Amino acid sequence: MKDLYWGSDKEAILNPLPGTFLCEVKMKLTDLKGVGPKTEELFQKIGIFTPEDLIHDYPIHYDQFEEPLPIGSLRAGVKQAVRGTISGRVTMRRFGSRSILTTELSDPTGKIQVNWYQALFLKNLLRPGSVHVFRGIVTERKGRRILEHPEIYSLQQYKEKEKTLVPIYGMTKGLTTRMIGKAVGEALKIVPLTNEYLPESLLHLAGLADESWAIRKIHFPTDAGELEKARKRIVFDEFFLFILTMRLLKDQTSVKKNAFPMKKTWDTEEVIAGFPYRLTGAQRRVWNEIERDLAGDRLMSRLIQGDVGSGKTIIAFLGMVMAASNGYQSALMAPTEVLARQHFDKLTKLKGDQGLDFLRPVLLTGSLKASERRTAYEQIASGTANAVVGTQALIQEGVQYQKLALVITDEQHRFGVHQRKALMEKGDPPNSMVMSATPIPRTLAVIFYGDLDISVIDELPARRLPIKNAVVDESYRPAAMKFIRRQVEEGRQVYVICPMIEANEEFEAANVLDECSAFRKAFPDFEIGLMHGRLKEAEKEQVMEDFVTGRTQILVSTTVVEVGVDVPNATVMLIENAERFGLAALHQLRGRVGRGQYQSYCIFMAGESSDSIKERLGILQKSNDGFEIAEKDLELRGPGDLLGIRQSGDTVFHLADVARDQDVLALAGQMAAALMADDPALIHEEDRLLKEALARYRAANEKNLVL
């Protein structure tokens, strides 16, 4: 099936705001062999609606068939293979409707009990004296090791599988990873993979694989080497197309003249003097840079880069005070209503504490009543409200600003193309401040954020107590649960983070559904909240609201809380299967605690144990510096880490992670710069395929591309 397009301007990427966009005709999931309406509904629950979506839903993990271990070397809690002889009787026991098949394996290094559940059909296969390879997870019960419900292979069968990789996908109830893998295989047969847009000479020079080959191999790699090459190419594409798209959009929309030049004012100095604490030297330096920009003739586009807890929000508030003091408006956009309300409350308190009568904040979110929304609209349009705090409701059609001079957003929720266009249509382009907690070197930040000027807050406030960290294994769990109970009984609150939403038969890792049930049983006298990415936005807002206000004491969540609200009363974070996350992601998560007056703690619970895992997680135990942690993570990272869970939660990127993939980001930046230096408007005939790739990318990411 050939790509079809609508619209009159296939080159819309070069003139994006007024143009139309390339759009592929979408096939249905039911066009795939073996996918019916019921299976289609299950796929839709995990956000997959078309075969194109399916081939870009990359595995979350890869199951690697390692060489069988001796019985004496088996470790608890890890899936592993063992070659053994059935040395005991095969017995069957019943417990109500359940049946358990039990026997014993032995080899020169020891013996181990093996259990299978509801598997009577295996009884004739399991003959005493027969030798097989068994692959499963070892548990420990009262000092005895048990191999639970393992797969069984003949020696030849396992030899054929040894060293191979099997993709594991995120699932929902009713879907198995085998079903998803089969559907992906069918999708790859009918979805037209695009022609290679990079010249062969560049592919060779950069050490990149062919794009179509990479998409196939990211799903079905033969070995770790193929997986590494496939992932590098896909990550490169995501960075390269993003960087080029942003450069082209900025060329069309950037306006250098500042239509709202401001005078430096004593109001901001009095606010700084009135704080109950002193700004750090880094905060003061960054504020001086912003103050200089706002007073200049050139429109400000500045990135404020600072570690979690470094005090970026205070700098944003000072910018809003300066705008209001000069007779202008400012807008601070937050990703959630809970966080928007928290910012609004803090700004209102600042106004009251310091007698800032000229600062008139207003809150604008989607949940406001119609009468409240009308009042907010009137105050914004008349200029009565000069410090607007809200969600994406800030750029709805009905909002008219009088003199919007400063827009402040954070890294993961910046204004998209349509939002920026909407603001431009409301008046002259405003100054822009983007806040980021992603710890990447300045050189790479320049590549990623383009023409934004960069300020770095590289110092933490002295008043904050350092978080105490503990890297532990499963044997510490009883002590961890006792510690958590003491904390909640003292009135504190706790985050519990899991890498998965629900159980996956092929991939052993904690999931929020089972973890939440376990905590509700263990803590029946406390309220337990549940948070994950598949909840509706209104549900997420309510869960966070309950935690912020203290109605729930323990919040079990996936990484969706990584960027979130301040809960000063939260003092403990337990991260399950910590080895499954990148160090940068773990550091971001840890930043959710330690934000109040109480001593805070982070427990990194490793589900697997090895010297490399201990070394890697030990970095977090020794350091709270995000930039140092990111550098150490890069030093220790090797090809084996590609087998872990996808780290990126950014909706623009499927695989790429700015902190983890810095080497590929640097390569993409260099190639993008070289290309645009040679052909800035992409008018050369040899760039035709690249322009088509950019248009497809733009159409697929329209809502998420940012300026």
Rosetta blueprint (number, residue, H / E / L):
1 M L
2 K L
3 D L
4 L L
5 Y L
6 W L
7 G L
8 S L
9 D L
10 K L
11 E L
12 A H
13 I H
14 L H
15 N L
16 P L
17 L L
18 P L
19 G L
20 T L
21 F L
22 L L
23 C L
24 E L
25 V L
26 K L
27 M L
28 K L
29 L H
30 T H
31 D H
32 L L
33 K L
34 G L
35 V L
36 G L
37 P H
38 K H
39 T H
40 E H
41 E H
42 L H
43 F H
44 Q H
45 K H
46 I L
47 G L
48 I L
49 F L
50 T L
51 P H
52 E H
53 D H
54 L H
55 I H
56 H L
57 D L
58 Y L
59 P L
60 I L
61 H E
62 Y E
63 D E
64 Q E
65 F L
66 E L
67 E L
68 P L
69 L E
70 P L
71 I H
72 G H
73 S H
74 L L
75 R L
76 A E
77 G L
78 V L
79 K E
80 Q E
81 A E
82 V E
83 R E
84 G E
85 T E
86 I E
87 S L
88 G L
89 R L
90 V L
91 T E
92 M E
93 R E
94 R E
95 F E
96 G L
97 S L
98 R E
99 S E
100 I E
101 L E
102 T E
103 T E
104 E E
105 L E
106 S E
107 D E
108 P L
109 T L
110 G E
111 K E
112 I E
113 Q E
114 V E
115 N E
116 W E
117 Y E
118 Q L
119 A L
120 L H
121 F H
122 L H
123 K L
124 N L
125 L L
126 L L
127 R L
128 P L
129 G L
130 S L
131 V E
132 H E
133 V E
134 F E
135 R E
136 G E
137 I E
138 V E
139 T E
140 E E
141 R E
142 K L
143 G L
144 R E
145 R E
146 I E
147 L E
148 E E
149 H E
150 P E
151 E E
152 I E
153 Y E
154 S L
155 L H
156 Q H
157 Q H
158 Y H
159 K H
160 E H
161 K H
162 E L
163 K L
164 T L
165 L E
166 V E
167 P E
168 I E
169 Y L
170 G L
171 M L
172 T L
173 K L
174 G L
175 L L
176 T L
177 T H
178 R H
179 M H
180 I H
181 G H
182 K H
183 A H
184 V H
185 G H
186 E H
187 A H
188 L H
189 K H
190 I H
191 V L
192 P L
193 L L
194 T L
195 N L
196 E L
197 Y L
198 L L
199 P L
200 E H
201 S H
202 L H
203 L H
204 H H
205 L H
206 A H
207 G L
208 L L
209 A L
210 D L
211 E H
212 S H
213 W H
214 A H
215 I H
216 R H
217 K H
218 I H
219 H H
220 F L
221 P L
222 T L
223 D L
224 A H
225 G H
226 E H
227 L H
228 E H
229 K H
230 A H
231 R H
232 K H
233 R H
234 I H
235 V H
236 F H
237 D H
238 E H
239 F H
240 F H
241 L H
242 F H
243 I H
244 L H
245 T H
246 M H
247 R H
248 L H
249 L H
250 K H
251 D H
252 Q H
253 T H
254 S L
255 V L
256 K L
257 K E
258 N L
259 A L
260 F L
261 P L
262 M L
263 K L
264 K L
265 T L
266 W H
267 D H
268 T H
269 E H
270 E H
271 V H
272 I H
273 A H
274 G H
275 F L
276 P L
277 Y L
278 R L
279 L L
280 T L
281 G H
282 A H
283 Q H
284 R H
285 R H
286 V H
287 W H
288 N H
289 E H
290 I H
291 E H
292 R H
293 D H
294 L H
295 A L
296 G L
297 D L
298 R E
299 L L
300 M L
301 S E
302 R E
303 L E
304 I E
305 Q E
306 G E
307 D L
308 V L
309 G L
310 S L
311 G L
312 K H
313 T H
314 I H
315 I H
316 A H
317 F H
318 L H
319 G H
320 M H
321 V H
322 M H
323 A H
324 A H
325 S H
326 N L
327 G L
328 Y L
329 Q E
330 S E
331 A E
332 L E
333 M E
334 A L
335 P L
336 T L
337 E H
338 V H
339 L H
340 A H
341 R H
342 Q H
343 H H
344 F H
345 D H
346 K H
347 L H
348 T H
349 K H
350 L H
351 K H
352 G H
353 D H
354 Q H
355 G L
356 L L
357 D L
358 F L
359 L L
360 R L
361 P E
362 V E
363 L E
364 L E
365 T L
366 G L
367 S L
368 L L
369 K L
370 A H
371 S H
372 E H
373 R H
374 R H
375 T H
376 A H
377 Y H
378 E H
379 Q H
380 I H
381 A H
382 S H
383 G L
384 T L
385 A L
386 N L
387 A E
388 V E
389 V E
390 G E
391 T L
392 Q H
393 A H
394 L H
395 I H
396 Q L
397 E L
398 G L
399 V L
400 Q L
401 Y L
402 Q L
403 K L
404 L E
405 A E
406 L E
407 V E
408 I E
409 T E
410 D E
411 E H
412 Q H
413 H H
414 R L
415 F L
416 G E
417 V H
418 H H
419 Q H
420 R H
421 K H
422 A H
423 L H
424 M H
425 E H
426 K L
427 G L
428 D L
429 P L
430 P L
431 N E
432 S E
433 M E
434 V E
435 M E
436 S E
437 A L
438 T L
439 P L
440 I L
441 P L
442 R H
443 T H
444 L H
445 A H
446 V H
447 I H
448 F H
449 Y H
450 G L
451 D L
452 L L
453 D E
454 I E
455 S E
456 V E
457 I E
458 D L
459 E L
460 L L
461 P L
462 A L
463 R L
464 R L
465 L L
466 P L
467 I L
468 K E
469 N E
470 A E
471 V E
472 V E
473 D E
474 E H
475 S H
476 Y H
477 R H
478 P H
479 A H
480 A H
481 M H
482 K H
483 F H
484 I H
485 R H
486 R H
487 Q H
488 V H
489 E H
490 E L
491 G L
492 R L
493 Q E
494 V E
495 Y E
496 V E
497 I E
498 C L
499 P L
500 M E
501 I L
502 E L
503 A L
504 N E
505 E L
506 E L
507 F E
508 E L
509 A L
510 A L
511 N E
512 V H
513 L H
514 D H
515 E H
516 C H
517 S H
518 A H
519 F H
520 R H
521 K H
522 A H
523 F L
524 P L
525 D L
526 F L
527 E L
528 I E
529 G E
530 L E
531 M E
532 H L
533 G L
534 R L
535 L L
536 K L
537 E H
538 A H
539 E H
540 K H
541 E H
542 Q H
543 V H
544 M H
545 E H
546 D H
547 F H
548 V H
549 T L
550 G L
551 R L
552 T L
553 Q L
554 I E
555 L E
556 V E
557 S E
558 T L
559 T H
560 V H
561 V H
562 E L
563 V L
564 G L
565 V L
566 D L
567 V L
568 P L
569 N L
570 A E
571 T E
572 V E
573 M E
574 L E
575 I E
576 E E
577 N L
578 A H
579 E H
580 R H
581 F L
582 G L
583 L H
584 A H
585 A H
586 L H
587 H H
588 Q H
589 L H
590 R H
591 G L
592 R L
593 V L
594 G L
595 R L
596 G L
597 Q L
598 Y L
599 Q L
600 S L
601 Y E
602 C E
603 I E
604 F E
605 M E
606 A E
607 G L
608 E L
609 S L
610 S L
611 D H
612 S H
613 I H
614 K H
615 E H
616 R H
617 L H
618 G H
619 I H
620 L H
621 Q H
622 K H
623 S L
624 N L
625 D L
626 G H
627 F H
628 E H
629 I H
630 A H
631 E H
632 K H
633 D H
634 L H
635 E H
636 L H
637 R L
638 G L
639 P H
640 G H
641 D H
642 L H
643 L H
644 G L
645 I L
646 R L
647 Q L
648 S L
649 G L
650 D L
651 T L
652 V L
653 F L
654 H L
655 L L
656 A L
657 D L
658 V L
659 A L
660 R L
661 D L
662 Q H
663 D H
664 V H
665 L H
666 A H
667 L H
668 A H
669 G H
670 Q H
671 M H
672 A H
673 A H
674 A H
675 L H
676 M H
677 A H
678 D H
679 D L
680 P L
681 A L
682 L L
683 I L
684 H L
685 E H
686 E H
687 D H
688 R H
689 L H
690 L H
691 K H
692 E H
693 A H
694 L H
695 A H
696 R H
697 Y H
698 R H
699 A H
700 A H
701 N L
702 E L
703 K L
704 N L
705 L L
706 V E
707 L L
